[in-house]
Amino acid sequence: MEYISIGKIINFHGIKGEAKVGYSNLEHIKGAKTVYVDKNSEKITLNVSSIRFHKNFAIIKFMEINSIDELIEFKGKNIYSTKEELLKKLEKNEFLIDDLIGLKAFDNEENYIGEVVEIQKTPANDILCIKSEHRKDLILIPFVSELVPIVDIKTKKVIIKPIGGLI
């Protein structure tokens, strides 16, 4: 089973074992019913009984945890969902960030540009970072449909519409 981190237990919240969780994707954390966390070199299952949001954090109550003492061992640990569960939640033309890494980038005339090596998050939109064989610096392309009209996960290919100065 493939696991993907959806948040991190930052601290406890209150005395009943609620976890203060930092997250990067609201949709992934909002609908979580079951999550996984590392304990003694294996992943254990935690069932979510409630989630609420407070100051850019999720406050999550797990059914199996009822006190600060029970939660403290998980402080600082990532919480995970399965890739299969996350894929079910995606809309058409939505992708997991992990699936974009490693895609081969081409222009709309099928000329090879490079490989997607990183995705940077910005308030406006995500940025594809492409490593080219011909440049020392990364090529940064805003991940918007006008500039990236085609993403094909199956063929591991992305088409970039060339704009002067970007490529």
C-alpha positions as a Python dict, from the first residue, in 0.01 Angstrom:
ca = {
    (1, 'M'): (0, 0, 0),
    (2, 'E'): (132, 345, -89),
    (3, 'Y'): (96, 618, 175),
    (4, 'I'): (101, 993, 120),
    (5, 'S'): (147, 1246, 399),
    (6, 'I'): (-156, 1471, 444),
    (7, 'G'): (-51, 1651, 760),
    (8, 'K'): (162, 1657, 1072),
    (9, 'I'): (58, 1640, 1436),
    (10, 'I'): (200, 1964, 1572),
    (11, 'N'): (70, 1947, 1927),
    (12, 'F'): (-228, 1854, 2141),
    (13, 'H'): (-534, 2079, 2172),
    (14, 'G'): (-721, 2075, 2500),
    (15, 'I'): (-715, 1787, 2747),
    (16, 'K'): (-927, 1524, 2567),
    (17, 'G'): (-658, 1412, 2322),
    (18, 'E'): (-744, 1631, 2026),
    (19, 'A'): (-454, 1682, 1785),
    (20, 'K'): (-350, 2015, 1635),
    (21, 'V'): (-253, 1920, 1279),
    (22, 'G'): (-73, 2127, 1017),
    (23, 'Y'): (-167, 2051, 658),
    (24, 'S'): (-94, 2173, 306),
    (25, 'N'): (-409, 2058, 124),
    (26, 'L'): (-745, 2137, 279),
    (27, 'E'): (-935, 1886, 63),
    (28, 'H'): (-711, 1596, 163),
    (29, 'I'): (-745, 1660, 535),
    (30, 'K'): (-1110, 1773, 538),
    (31, 'G'): (-1259, 1445, 421),
    (32, 'A'): (-1030, 1209, 611),
    (33, 'K'): (-1212, 927, 790),
    (34, 'T'): (-914, 702, 856),
    (35, 'V'): (-548, 805, 874),
    (36, 'Y'): (-224, 623, 942),
    (37, 'V'): (65, 718, 1164),
    (38, 'D'): (404, 561, 1233),
    (39, 'K'): (439, 374, 1561),
    (40, 'N'): (721, 131, 1637),
    (41, 'S'): (834, 113, 1272),
    (42, 'E'): (490, 32, 1135),
    (43, 'K'): (180, 224, 1031),
    (44, 'I'): (-115, 206, 1266),
    (45, 'T'): (-471, 309, 1185),
    (46, 'L'): (-642, 600, 1357),
    (47, 'N'): (-1012, 662, 1296),
    (48, 'V'): (-1124, 1024, 1280),
    (49, 'S'): (-1426, 1106, 1494),
    (50, 'S'): (-1426, 1481, 1423),
    (51, 'I'): (-1236, 1754, 1241),
    (52, 'R'): (-1271, 2128, 1282),
    (53, 'F'): (-1049, 2411, 1168),
    (54, 'H'): (-890, 2686, 1374),
    (55, 'K'): (-626, 2940, 1261),
    (56, 'N'): (-495, 2743, 959),
    (57, 'F'): (-476, 2419, 1157),
    (58, 'A'): (-703, 2118, 1172),
    (59, 'I'): (-816, 2008, 1517),
    (60, 'I'): (-871, 1633, 1488),
    (61, 'K'): (-1019, 1397, 1743),
    (62, 'F'): (-925, 1034, 1690),
    (63, 'M'): (-1151, 760, 1829),
    (64, 'E'): (-854, 569, 1970),
    (65, 'I'): (-705, 867, 2161),
    (66, 'N'): (-881, 1016, 2463),
    (67, 'S'): (-614, 1207, 2655),
    (68, 'I'): (-302, 1417, 2615),
    (69, 'D'): (-97, 1126, 2748),
    (70, 'E'): (-221, 898, 2469),
    (71, 'L'): (-156, 1162, 2201),
    (72, 'I'): (188, 1284, 2314),
    (73, 'E'): (375, 991, 2154),
    (74, 'F'): (245, 1106, 1813),
    (75, 'K'): (352, 1470, 1849),
    (76, 'G'): (572, 1568, 1553),
    (77, 'K'): (465, 1269, 1343),
    (78, 'N'): (312, 1285, 997),
    (79, 'I'): (-33, 1149, 934),
    (80, 'Y'): (-95, 963, 610),
    (81, 'S'): (-373, 862, 378),
    (82, 'T'): (-347, 595, 114),
    (83, 'K'): (-284, 703, -242),
    (84, 'E'): (-591, 502, -342),
    (85, 'E'): (-816, 708, -109),
    (86, 'L'): (-672, 1038, -227),
    (87, 'L'): (-717, 945, -593),
    (88, 'K'): (-1088, 878, -530),
    (89, 'K'): (-1133, 1239, -414),
    (90, 'L'): (-974, 1401, -719),
    (91, 'E'): (-1183, 1578, -979),
    (92, 'K'): (-1115, 1548, -1350),
    (93, 'N'): (-789, 1727, -1438),
    (94, 'E'): (-667, 1715, -1077),
    (95, 'F'): (-345, 1538, -986),
    (96, 'L'): (-145, 1440, -683),
    (97, 'I'): (175, 1642, -663),
    (98, 'D'): (378, 1321, -632),
    (99, 'D'): (242, 1206, -970),
    (100, 'L'): (373, 1519, -1146),
    (101, 'I'): (731, 1470, -1031),
    (102, 'G'): (929, 1287, -1298),
    (103, 'L'): (703, 1376, -1591),
    (104, 'K'): (883, 1459, -1915),
    (105, 'A'): (804, 1812, -2035),
    (106, 'F'): (761, 1891, -2404),
    (107, 'D'): (652, 2199, -2594),
    (108, 'N'): (344, 2182, -2814),
    (109, 'E'): (561, 2077, -3111),
    (110, 'E'): (692, 1773, -2916),
    (111, 'N'): (1038, 1924, -2852),
    (112, 'Y'): (1181, 1791, -2525),
    (113, 'I'): (1222, 2062, -2260),
    (114, 'G'): (1323, 1865, -1950),
    (115, 'E'): (1189, 1678, -1650),
    (116, 'V'): (959, 1801, -1373),
    (117, 'V'): (1172, 1775, -1059),
    (118, 'E'): (970, 1977, -807),
    (119, 'I'): (642, 2157, -752),
    (120, 'Q'): (653, 2487, -562),
    (121, 'K'): (341, 2616, -391),
    (122, 'T'): (262, 2986, -412),
    (123, 'P'): (-50, 3174, -303),
    (124, 'A'): (-151, 3229, -666),
    (125, 'N'): (-82, 2883, -813),
    (126, 'D'): (162, 2594, -811),
    (127, 'I'): (485, 2623, -1011),
    (128, 'L'): (635, 2337, -1214),
    (129, 'C'): (1014, 2329, -1175),
    (130, 'I'): (1170, 2172, -1482),
    (131, 'K'): (1532, 2059, -1503),
    (132, 'S'): (1669, 2104, -1854),
    (133, 'E'): (1985, 1949, -1997),
    (134, 'H'): (2065, 2283, -2161),
    (135, 'R'): (2034, 2517, -1861),
    (136, 'K'): (2191, 2529, -1518),
    (137, 'D'): (1890, 2693, -1353),
    (138, 'L'): (1543, 2543, -1328),
    (139, 'I'): (1270, 2647, -1569),
    (140, 'L'): (974, 2772, -1365),
    (141, 'I'): (632, 2737, -1527),
    (142, 'P'): (309, 2845, -1355),
    (143, 'F'): (87, 2536, -1338),
    (144, 'V'): (-219, 2686, -1506),
    (145, 'S'): (-415, 2538, -1797),
    (146, 'E'): (-320, 2825, -2032),
    (147, 'L'): (50, 2734, -2001),
    (148, 'V'): (19, 2362, -1927),
    (149, 'P'): (-270, 2245, -2146),
    (150, 'I'): (-194, 1870, -2129),
    (151, 'V'): (-92, 1650, -1838),
    (152, 'D'): (-87, 1279, -1913),
    (153, 'I'): (4, 1079, -1605),
    (154, 'K'): (-21, 746, -1790),
    (155, 'T'): (241, 838, -2051),
    (156, 'K'): (440, 1044, -1795),
    (157, 'K'): (425, 1351, -2017),
    (158, 'V'): (331, 1716, -1981),
    (159, 'I'): (291, 1969, -2263),
    (160, 'I'): (407, 2325, -2199),
    (161, 'K'): (283, 2606, -2419),
    (162, 'P'): (597, 2806, -2499),
    (163, 'I'): (585, 3169, -2393),
    (164, 'G'): (873, 3404, -2469),
    (165, 'G'): (1107, 3434, -2172),
    (166, 'L'): (980, 3127, -1984),
    (167, 'I'): (1151, 2854, -2187),
}
